[in-house]
């Protein structure tokens, strides 16, 4: 996790709609931007706190776009 630049959390809405993620918590504590699925616990926190970008579950192009958004403006999300 320490060597990661961006943390990808492509969790499915079920069961992660309301569940916490240790990987998400670690990423935030280390100041790592996160790309997460919308409608998950992590995705809502990412969107609400400008911690990275989100994408819709199953949308591969949306995932790639979210990752590119974070990479293009990396310092904003750290």
C-alpha positions in Angstrom: 0.0 0.0 0.0 2.8 2.4 0.8 4.2 2.1 -2.7 0.9 2.5 -4.5 0.2 5.8 -6.2 -3.5 5.3 -6.6 -5.7 2.7 -4.8 -8.4 1.0 -6.9 -11.4 -0.4 -5.0 -13.7 -1.9 -7.7 -16.0 -3.5 -5.1 -19.4 -4.6 -6.0 -22.3 -2.7 -4.4 -23.4 -6.0 -2.8 -21.9 -6.6 -0.2 -19.9 -3.4 0.0 -22.9 -1.0 -0.1 -22.7 -0.6 3.7 -19.5 -2.5 4.7 -16.2 -0.8 5.6 -13.0 -1.6 3.8 -9.6 -1.9 5.5 -7.9 -1.1 2.2 -9.9 2.1 1.9 -9.0 3.1 5.5 -5.3 2.3 4.8 -5.3 4.3 1.6 -6.8 7.4 3.3 -4.4 7.2 6.3 -1.5 7.1 3.8 -2.9 10.0 1.7 -3.4 7.8 -1.4 -6.1 8.8 -3.9 -8.8 6.2 -4.3 -10.9 5.0 -7.3 -14.0 3.4 -6.0 -17.3 2.1 -7.1 -20.3 4.4 -6.7 -23.0 3.3 -4.3 -20.5 1.6 -2.0 -19.4 2.8 1.4 -16.0 3.7 0.1 -17.4 5.3 -3.1 -19.7 7.6 -1.1 -16.8 8.7 1.1 -14.5 9.3 -1.9 -17.2 11.5 -3.6 -18.2 13.3 -0.4 -14.6 14.1 0.7 -12.9 14.6 -2.7 -10.6 11.7 -2.1 -10.4 10.5 -5.7 -13.0 9.5 -8.3 -15.8 7.0 -8.6 -17.4 4.9 -11.4 -20.5 2.9 -11.8 -20.3 -0.8 -11.0 -19.5 -2.9 -14.1 -18.5 0.2 -16.2 -15.0 -0.6 -17.4 -14.7 2.6 -19.4 -15.9 4.5 -16.4 -13.3 2.9 -14.2 -10.6 3.8 -16.7 -11.9 7.4 -16.9 -12.0 7.7 -13.1 -8.4 6.4 -12.8 -7.3 8.9 -15.5 -9.0 11.7 -13.7 -7.2 11.0 -10.5 -3.8 10.5 -12.3 -4.2 13.8 -14.2 -4.9 15.8 -11.0 -3.0 13.6 -8.6 -1.8 16.3 -6.1 -5.4 17.4 -5.6 -6.5 14.0 -4.3 -3.4 13.3 -2.1 
